[in-house]
């Protein structure tokens, strides 16, 4: 999300406390490694054929297949690329279809501007400029361009060129180093070859921005005013082939803006001094005469010059509000967001488009976007979520993301909806999430997503394929699932979420994950988890649902299910399930990240990444059925044995309860009274109860008499508690030394 406050600002459920089931950590299982284009009938239908560099003939060096955040491999398609570091080294691709153009994804070291040769045999086709200025970000969100901030990432960019002629299938085309004068190395990830059609002619009766309004197709001068004048006339506005400089947005309403094709009609540019103004096509905002109506933008490219992320800047390819409007066959690159749409607005469609190399999201439906869709669109190398819906303070209703391919979001998720009602996310392919998110995400998160903007209605998530998704969160050094649910600011209740015919392949960590508050209303049918680096199912929060034909295989950890929420993990077996279980799941220390860790440069303001080993109740909230005078329940978790809680006198039974913050695996309790000599020997009759939700308590240790003796420190240990609970309650029915319950410390330990 382009306006994220901080990445993954808080975890409502931290990790489990200690092992209660023996487990052996294993290496992550790996699936066969399909390409996003190997999934028939799903994802975008694209005009290019993609070739991975590591699978082509080359004289370079593989980057390896490491998925560790901050490595070239982690951000590469297929998690591998090829580095060329000497004159004459190349990657050679053999065309399988005729082609007259190529787009290649590359990385060069920071601060470099150079060029690569495109050749066939000894014939030089084109020398293509490459640069680092749109890549290499540093530090923590929202990131900087300063190498001193450390944590480099977002390494890749893309360059494209027309050949000037069409080469037949079977032609061998090389991307080759012609010089190392400007850069010591070049890393090639992939190449997309296509046969670009001839320019589209001006429609009959259309306004021509060059011939009729004097726009500059060379890009030497600012054409914003001339574009705006043409668009204000309405009707059909034609943009002939050329590279047009715009210093600010063009505001469109009741108009068709048509180019000669995204390889020919290119809008770009940025104001030379007012850096918050740049090329883009916007609708009118609500409150400013918007939303715009009946806008069509088609057959052009918006290739900007955004080299940093400043969330306050409206430097997106598309923005504002557009109802009953369509974006069709548009190439968006080097802007902040491809399309950040601020409603209220209705019936907006983006289709048949490409979104590449953004500093933030690919698309975000933000605030009251309804009955709108992104379909048949290819998204790669976004700086945040690939495709997102963020209801924030006004419901998003009836929206859909269908038949899209989303690859390598550098931060956050491939596809996500943060709240909303009656949402459809279907027939998509997602691959290569890098950090701080998963492949497909449903969440009640960020201010405003509780109440009317929370997850509601019927959600349809069908026929999606997730490949090498899920990743290590760099704040906490544990894995995010490929498909995950985070009701952070309120439980997901009252919605029906139907997930059907979905394949989760080679997840870096868990296949499916729940954290935060409770998730209910899930129906999973015909879901296959094939290869997961940790668990098939990872329940860090209560979840209720029905699973039918949910099958897992190639799961690295045994047992393949993680849960510390006890009966809160409530899955109804619809039949046909295999490879996972709800009975006797694993609950204990978290496995180390499979793909390495990047130590934070400052202490993260987040829960620990490994379970605590000391007193789990220290500093936690305590409540009681009553108290005498100033002897309140907070004294039992303050770490000071000289302060104490005393219940209401002559009113047994009395209880004191500690909230551990999340369900923990509990092994023993240590109860203390003050050590002062005045606290003579006494007995108290105590029962231990536990709960995962704070409402239903089960007896863990039956009522028994316990002796507190100052000669042994006035301490009582209750062993073999052996339960999973968030809430630990002591119920006291008698005290031989005083007519009330008394306790100075209630300590909770994993073992």
RALIN-V673921 format. One record per pair of residues at least 4 apart in sequence whose ideal C-beta (glycine too) atoms are under 6 Angstrom apart, sorted by the first residue. I is the first residue (numbers start at 0). GAP is how many residues later the second one is. Records with the same first field share a line. If there is no record, write none. Layout:
I->GAP ; GAP
This chain:
0->383 ; 384 ; 387 ; 389
1->309 ; 335 ; 338 ; 358 ; 359 ; 382
2->308
4->4
5->135
6->134 ; 429
7->428
10->596
11->476 ; 504
12->502 ; 503 ; 527 ; 528 ; 649
13->593 ; 648
14->575 ; 596
15->548 ; 571 ; 595 ; 649
16->594 ; 599 ; 647 ; 648 ; 733
17->570 ; 647 ; 732 ; 733
18->569 ; 570
19->567 ; 645
20->565
22->563
24->566
25->530
27->505 ; 528 ; 566
28->502 ; 525 ; 527
29->476 ; 501
30->474 ; 475 ; 499 ; 500
33->4 ; 433
35->369 ; 371 ; 393 ; 395
36->13
38->4 ; 390 ; 426
41->385 ; 387 ; 423
42->362 ; 386
43->332 ; 333 ; 334 ; 360 ; 361
44->331
45->332
46->147
47->144 ; 146
48->47 ; 48 ; 144
49->140 ; 142
50->5 ; 42 ; 140
51->26 ; 138
52->28 ; 29 ; 38 ; 135 ; 136 ; 137
53->8 ; 26 ; 28
55->35 ; 36 ; 37
56->35
57->24 ; 33
58->30 ; 31
59->22 ; 23 ; 24 ; 29
60->22
62->9 ; 10 ; 17 ; 18
63->9
64->8 ; 14 ; 15
65->5 ; 7
66->7 ; 12 ; 441 ; 528
67->6 ; 527 ; 528
68->5 ; 366 ; 405 ; 529
69->83 ; 528
71->9 ; 83 ; 115
72->6 ; 7
73->360
74->80 ; 81 ; 333 ; 359
75->4 ; 5 ; 113
76->112 ; 113 ; 330
80->106 ; 108
81->9 ; 106
82->102 ; 104
83->5 ; 93 ; 102
84->100
86->90 ; 93
88->88
89->84 ; 86
90->84 ; 97
91->80 ; 82
92->80 ; 98
93->78
94->4 ; 74 ; 76 ; 98
95->73
96->72
97->68 ; 70 ; 97
98->68 ; 94 ; 95 ; 96
99->63 ; 66 ; 95 ; 96
100->61 ; 93 ; 95
101->89 ; 91
102->55 ; 57 ; 89
103->71 ; 87
104->51 ; 53 ; 84 ; 85
105->24 ; 82
106->48 ; 49 ; 80
107->4 ; 22 ; 24 ; 75 ; 78
109->22 ; 26
111->20 ; 70 ; 71
112->18
113->16 ; 68 ; 69
114->12 ; 14
115->12 ; 14 ; 59
116->7 ; 10 ; 59 ; 61
117->7 ; 8 ; 10
118->5 ; 55 ; 57
119->51 ; 53
124->38
125->35
127->31 ; 33
129->29
131->4
132->174
133->23 ; 173 ; 200 ; 223
134->19 ; 20 ; 22
136->6 ; 16 ; 17
137->6 ; 8 ; 9 ; 11 ; 14
138->4 ; 5 ; 10 ; 12
141->167
142->166
143->5
144->163
149->451
153->256
155->225
156->200
157->198 ; 199
166->4
174->13
179->4
195->67
198->42 ; 61 ; 62 ; 65
199->60 ; 61 ; 99
201->4 ; 6 ; 36
202->33
205->30 ; 32
206->5 ; 23 ; 26 ; 30
207->4 ; 30
208->4 ; 6 ; 18 ; 21 ; 30
209->5 ; 7 ; 30
212->13 ; 16 ; 17
213->12
214->8 ; 11 ; 29
215->4 ; 5 ; 7
216->25
218->24 ; 26
221->23 ; 25
222->4 ; 21
223->22 ; 23 ; 24
226->23
227->22
229->7
230->6 ; 19 ; 21 ; 24
233->20 ; 21
235->20
236->20
237->20
238->20 ; 26 ; 61
239->20
240->19 ; 23
242->23
243->23
244->24
245->21 ; 23 ; 33
246->24
247->29
248->31 ; 33
249->31
250->31
251->29 ; 43
252->31 ; 39
253->39 ; 40
255->40
256->40
257->40 ; 41
258->6 ; 40 ; 41
259->4 ; 5
260->38
261->38 ; 39 ; 69
264->35
265->35 ; 37
266->12 ; 35
267->11 ; 35 ; 36
268->10
269->8 ; 35
270->6
275->37
277->26 ; 37
278->23 ; 25
279->36 ; 37
280->16 ; 37
281->37 ; 38
282->7 ; 8 ; 9 ; 37 ; 38 ; 39
283->4 ; 5 ; 6 ; 8 ; 36
284->5 ; 35 ; 36
285->4 ; 35 ; 58
289->31
290->30 ; 31 ; 32 ; 54
291->30
292->30 ; 31
293->30
294->27 ; 30
295->30
296->30
297->30 ; 31
298->30
299->30
300->30
301->15 ; 30
302->30 ; 31
303->30 ; 31
305->9 ; 28 ; 29 ; 30 ; 53
308->50 ; 51
313->5
314->21
315->19 ; 20 ; 21 ; 24
316->15 ; 18 ; 21
317->21
318->21
320->21 ; 22 ; 24
321->26
322->22 ; 23 ; 24
323->23
324->23
325->23
326->23
327->23 ; 24
328->23
329->23
330->23
331->6 ; 23
332->23 ; 24
333->23
335->23 ; 24
336->21 ; 23 ; 24
337->17 ; 20 ; 24 ; 25
338->24
339->24
340->24 ; 28
341->24 ; 25
342->24 ; 25 ; 26
343->24
344->24
345->24 ; 25
346->24
347->24
348->24
349->24 ; 27
350->24 ; 25
351->24
352->24
353->24
354->7 ; 24
355->24 ; 25
356->24
357->4 ; 24 ; 25
358->24
359->23 ; 24
360->21 ; 23 ; 24 ; 27
361->17 ; 20 ; 24 ; 25
362->11 ; 24
363->24 ; 26
364->4 ; 24 ; 31 ; 34
365->24
366->25 ; 27
367->26
368->27
369->27 ; 28
370->27
371->27
372->27
373->13 ; 27
374->27 ; 28
375->27
376->27
377->27
378->7 ; 27
379->27 ; 28
380->27
381->4 ; 27
382->27
383->27 ; 28
384->27 ; 28 ; 31
385->20 ; 23 ; 28
386->14 ; 19 ; 28
387->28
388->7 ; 10 ; 28 ; 31
389->28
390->4 ; 5 ; 28 ; 29 ; 58 ; 62
391->56
392->55
394->26 ; 57 ; 58
395->24
396->24 ; 25
397->24
398->24
399->24
400->14 ; 24
401->24 ; 25
402->24
403->24
404->24
405->8 ; 9 ; 24
406->24 ; 25
407->24
408->5
409->24
410->25
411->24 ; 25
412->24 ; 25 ; 28
413->16 ; 19 ; 25
414->10 ; 15 ; 25
415->25
416->6
417->25 ; 27 ; 28 ; 31
418->25 ; 30 ; 34 ; 35 ; 36
420->35 ; 36
421->35 ; 36
422->36
423->36
424->36
425->36 ; 37
426->36
427->36
428->36
429->9 ; 36 ; 39
430->36 ; 37
431->36
432->4 ; 5 ; 6 ; 36 ; 38
433->37
434->36 ; 39
435->37
437->31 ; 32 ; 42 ; 43 ; 44 ; 46
438->27 ; 30 ; 43
439->43
440->43
441->43
442->43
443->5 ; 10 ; 11 ; 43 ; 45 ; 46
444->4 ; 41 ; 43
447->5
448->4 ; 5 ; 40
449->4 ; 39 ; 40
453->36
454->37 ; 40
455->39
457->38
458->38
459->38
460->38
461->38 ; 39
462->38
463->38
464->38
465->16 ; 38
466->38
467->38
468->13
469->10 ; 11 ; 12 ; 37 ; 38 ; 39
470->9 ; 37
471->7 ; 121 ; 123
472->7
473->124
474->129 ; 131
475->130 ; 133
476->116 ; 120 ; 132
477->112 ; 131
478->30 ; 55
479->4
480->29 ; 31 ; 32 ; 57
481->22 ; 25 ; 29
482->29
483->29
484->29 ; 34
485->29 ; 30
486->4 ; 5 ; 29 ; 30 ; 32
487->28
490->26 ; 27
491->27
492->27
494->26
495->25
496->24 ; 25
497->25
498->25
499->25 ; 26
500->25
501->25
502->25
503->7 ; 25
504->25
505->25
506->4 ; 25
507->25
508->24 ; 25
509->22 ; 24 ; 25 ; 28
510->18 ; 21 ; 25
511->25
512->25
513->5 ; 25 ; 27 ; 29
514->25 ; 26
515->25
517->24
518->24
519->24
521->23
522->23
523->23 ; 26
524->23
525->23
526->23
527->23
528->7 ; 23
529->23 ; 24
530->23
531->4 ; 23
532->23 ; 61
533->22 ; 23 ; 57
534->22 ; 25 ; 27
535->16 ; 19 ; 24 ; 44
536->24 ; 43
537->24
538->4 ; 24 ; 26 ; 30
541->23 ; 26
543->26
544->26
545->26 ; 28
546->24 ; 27 ; 30
547->26 ; 27 ; 28
548->27
549->27
550->27 ; 28
551->8 ; 27 ; 28
552->26
554->5
558->26 ; 27
559->20
560->19 ; 20 ; 24
561->23 ; 24
562->6 ; 22
563->23 ; 99 ; 160
564->4 ; 98 ; 127
565->126 ; 158
567->124
568->13
570->11
586->78 ; 137
588->22
589->20
592->4
599->4
614->132
615->44 ; 48 ; 132
616->20 ; 41 ; 129 ; 130 ; 131
617->21
618->18
619->17 ; 38 ; 39 ; 40
620->38
621->11 ; 12 ; 14 ; 15 ; 36
622->10 ; 34
623->9 ; 32
624->29 ; 30
625->21 ; 22
626->4 ; 5
627->18 ; 21
630->13 ; 14 ; 15
632->12 ; 23
634->8 ; 9 ; 10
635->9 ; 107 ; 109 ; 110
637->5
640->31 ; 33 ; 34 ; 103 ; 104
641->32
643->30 ; 100
644->98
645->94 ; 96
646->7 ; 93 ; 94
648->90 ; 91
649->89
651->81
652->78 ; 80
653->78 ; 87
654->74 ; 76
655->74
656->70 ; 72
657->70 ; 88
658->68
659->4 ; 66
661->64
662->29 ; 61 ; 63
664->59 ; 85
665->55 ; 57 ; 59 ; 82
666->82 ; 83 ; 84
667->51 ; 53 ; 81
668->49 ; 79
669->47 ; 77
670->45
671->43 ; 72 ; 73
672->6 ; 35 ; 41 ; 71
673->5 ; 70
674->39
678->35
680->28
681->26 ; 54 ; 55
682->22 ; 24 ; 53
683->22 ; 48 ; 51
684->18 ; 20 ; 48 ; 49
685->20 ; 44 ; 46
686->16 ; 44
687->12 ; 13
688->8 ; 10 ; 11 ; 40
689->8 ; 10 ; 33 ; 35 ; 38
690->5 ; 6 ; 34 ; 36
691->34
693->33
696->32
699->21 ; 23
700->17
705->10
707->6 ; 8
709->4
727->20
731->9
737->4
